[in-house]
Amino acid sequence: MAKETKVLDSTTEEKVKQAARKVFIKKGFYGTRTRDIAEEAGINLALLNYYFRSKERLFEIIMFETMLGFIQQMSLVFNDESTSIRQKVEKMVDSYTEMLLKEPNIPLFIMSEIRNDATGFLEKLPVANMVMSSVLVKQYQEAYKNGQVKEANPLHFIANLMALVQFPFIASPLIKKMGNMSDSMFKEFMLERKQLIPRLMGLNE
């Protein structure tokens, strides 16, 4: 009897990763079973385990790809020699807001899993070097020397930027309740914030 051959083509592999991303974001690492992912992807559990070995391995892939994609996007914006600090902030706010409008649960998911760091994947991401050696940080340090900004530490600036975009999505149920907003109204609210955030950060035209 011929030995069974397990084949996971690239299309199916991507389908599994999309399913895993959906389930992990919904249930978190500890709340997800490999069976949940297999059922979401519509494949045999044995096939999933054969190729991805473990839930930890699949989670690491999903988190790494999600975070790396965001970091690469940040790097392109932060290292653009031709744009000012304000222009960089505008580009970052625009792309980050659009991403979160499509996947509003990502900030809460990422923050929760980063705190747990179940697979230690943070050590593999070039976050610190990318941010602290960026053109944006150099521009910020120069602006501080020139008296254009008052806070010396650029990490406060970057933390404020991320918080101003992320927090409304994390607190969206509360914000919607306070403003009596529907989902479409909340979307318009966030689109308005794209124009407002650079001013909230004290950046002039």
Buried (B, 14 or more C-beta within 10 A) or exposed (E): EEEEEEEBEEEBEEBBBEBBBBBBBEBBBEEBEBEBBBBBBEBEBEBBBEBBEEBBEBBBBBBBEBBBEBBEBBBEBBBBEEBBBBBBBBBBBBBBBEBBEEBBBBBBBBEEBEEEEBBEBBEEBEBEEBBEEBBBBBBBBEBBEEEBBEEEEBEEBBEBBEEBBBEBBBEBEEBBEEEEBEEEEBBEBBEEBBEEBBEEBEBEE
